[in-house]
Amino acid sequence: MKGLKKKVEQFRELHVPGEPLVLYNIWDPGSAQAVAQAGAKALATSSWAVAEASGHSDGENTPLAFAIDNLRRIVESTELPVTVDLESGYGDNPKKVGGTIVLAIDAGAVGCNLEDSLPSNGNLRETADQAARIHSSRQAAEAAGVHFFINARTDIFLQGPAERHTAAMIDEVVARAQAYAEAGADGLFVPGLASISLIGKLTKASPLPVNIMVGDSSPSIHLLAKNGVARVSYGATPYAMSVSTLEEAARSAIG
């Protein structure tokens, strides 16, 4: 437990606005070791990648027991801090979400992503509902003696295409971020947001360090850093690229 607490603090200190922690997401011990050898400072799973690699689909369709065992094997394969994508927390009420957090801590995770949309359809939860789930998670972590890093993910920018993202949506995100921070969250994850002007507005207003997920149309990490981003994630892209490379190599060999 002492070693885990040290890793948690190391991980927390890596979240510096303007000097973002880059997380090239992984899905199993092999990918974890490859990314660690590339010089990563920390590791993060992608729930979509874990699901696809194990024959499941995203949306909490990967059995929780499997996800936690996979997490444990990843943690045992590296000395780096590992944060886990727990989707919506695998619970239909706050208490169950807190129980999921305890399982992740027992497996050696330093933190998690916890999203505010329903796994069944992607619809947003009410802010108060999600805040209660975060609060239960914080209480469970503190009871376990670990200042677990809760990265509160809001899916507001996944509700519509990028061309419909507006400054008013930033206000909504900030309101959620304030509620989530008061409930015990440590970071704010906003997948789907790619407008650098809106990102800049968000980092200035957010009470939590901001995590952006990058893709083909995203601003460069340098530009994200200049606009105050504290964490950058690659999501399922590393897994998709790996599978594509494997398929091309197999096609070349077979054909």
N, C-alpha and C positions, 0 to 999 in steps of 0.2 A: 504493500500500500504506500509506503514511503516513496518508492521509486515512481509510482503512478502519480502521486501528488507533485513530485518534481517535474514530471513530464507535462502535467497540466499547466503548471506555471510557465514552463518553457514555451508551450504552445500559445498561451495567452499573450506572452510578451512579443510574439511574432506578428501580432495584429497592430500594425502601425500605419495610420493614414498617411499616404504619400510614399510608403515603402511596403507595398502589398506582399503578403505571403502568397506564393504561387503554389497551388495544389493541383497536381496533374493526377486526376482521379484514378483509383485502382479498384480491383474487384476480387483478387485472390492473393495468396502468398507469393506466387511467381511474379505477378505484376507489381506487387509491393516491393520486392527485392530489386526489380529492374529500375523502378523509379527512385528508390533509395540510392542505388549505385550511380544514378545520374546526378546526384547531389542535392536531392530534396531535403528540406528542413523539417517537413512533416508529411504525413500521408492522410488521404481522405478517400473513403469508398464512395462509389456511385451506386445508388440502389438499382437504377436501371441496368447498369453493367453487371452487377451481382446477379440480378434476376435473369437476364439474358444468358449469362455464362453458365447458369445452373439449370437452364431449361424451364424457367418460370417467366412471368411477365411482371412489369412494374405495377405499382398500385397495391402494395402489401400482399401480393400473391405469392411471394417467396415466404415459406413458413418461417415464423420468428425464430424457432429453434435452429433452423439451418442458418439463418442470417447471423445469429449470435455465435454459432460454432465457426462459421466462416470468419467472422470478426476476430475470434480468439486465435485462430490459426494465423491470421495476418499479423496480429500483435506479437505472437510468438516468433514470427519470422524476421522481426526488425527491432532495432533499438530506438527508432523514431517514434514520436507521438503519433497516434492514429485517431482520427475522428471518423465517426460512422454516420452514414445517411440512414436515419430511422424513419424516413417518409413522414407520415402523420403520427407516428408514435405507437402504432399497433395497439390501439385501445379506443373503445367507444365511450370512455369517460376519463376524467383526469387521473383518477387513482390508478387505472390500468396503465396509463402512459408513464406515470411515475415508476411503476413496476418494470416497465421496459427499460427505463433509464438505469435502474439498479442492475439489470442483466448486462447492459452495455458496460457499466463500470466494472462489474465482476469479470468481464471478458478482457478488460484492460484498456478500454477506450478513454480518451481524454476529453471527448466532446461529441456532439452530434448535431445534425441538421434536424429541425422539427418544423414541418410545413403547416400552413394554415388553410389548406384546402382538403376536401374530402377525397380519400383515395378512390372511391367508387365512381365519381363523376367530375372531379376537379373543381367543383363549386367552392367558393370561399366560406369558411366558418365565420360566425359573428366574432368580432374582436374580443368581446368579453369571454366567449367560449374558449378561444385560443389562449387568451391570457391565463385562464384557469388551468389549462393543460400545461402551460409553461411553469406556472407557479407550483403545481404538483410535482413537476420534474425537478425544479430547484429544491423543493423540500426533500424529495427523495435523495437527491445527490448530497445535500448537506447532511442528511441523516447517515449517509454512508461515509461521511468524512472526506468527501472529494468536492472541490470547487469546479465541478464539471462545466465545460464551455458549451453553453446552449446557443447554437446559431439559429435564430428564429427566422425561418424562411416565410416570406409572404409572396403569394402567387397572383397578386394584383395584375402584374404585367404579363401574365400568361392567359388572362381572360379575353384578350383581343390582340389584333395585329399591331406591329410596331408603329405603323403610320397613325394609329389612333391613340398613342400614348401622349398624355398631356401633363402640363404642370399641375393641374388639379389632382391628378392621380398621385403626384408626389406628395401633396398635402395629405391624401388618404393614407399613403404609406407611412408618412411621418407620424400621423396619429396612431397608427397601429404600432409603430416602433416604440413610441412613448409608453403605450400600454404594455407592450411586451417587455420593455426594459424594467418597468415598475414590477412586473411579475417575476423577474429574475433572469431575463435573457442577457447574453453577453455580446451577441453580434446580430446583424441584420443581413439576410441573404435575399437578393431580389432578382431571381432568374427572369429572363425575358427583357430586361431593360438594357437597351443598347445605345440610346441617344446620349452622347457625351454631355450635352448641355443639361439634360435632365439628371444625369448621374452627378454632375457637379452641384446642382441644386440640392440633391438628396444628401450628399456627403456633408454639405454645410449645415443642413437642418437636422440630420439624424442624431439622436442621442446615443446611438450604437455604432461601432465600426462597421462599414459597409462592405459586403461581399458581392462581387459581380461575377456572373458566369459568362465566359467568352465563347464565341463561335466564329464562323467565317465572316460575319458582317460586324463583328464587335470592334470597338476601338482598340488600339494597341495597348499593351500593358504599360508602356511608357506614358501614354496619354491618360490612362486610368490612374496611374500614380500621380500625375500632375493635378488631377482632379480629386484627390483625397481618398481614393479607394484603399482599403486596408487588407483586402483578401480577394484573390482571383481563383476561380474554379474552372475546370474544363469539363465537368460533368461526364456524360457518356461518350464524348468524342474520342478519348484514348482507346476505349474498347472497340468502338466502331471502326477506327483506323486499323487496329490490330487484326480484327476479323477480315477486313478488306484486304490487307496485306497477305494474310494467310490464304485467302481465297485465290488471290492473283498468283501466288507462288504455287499453290496446288494445281491451278489451271495450267500453268506453264509446265509443271512437271508431268502432269497426266496427259496433256495434249501434245 
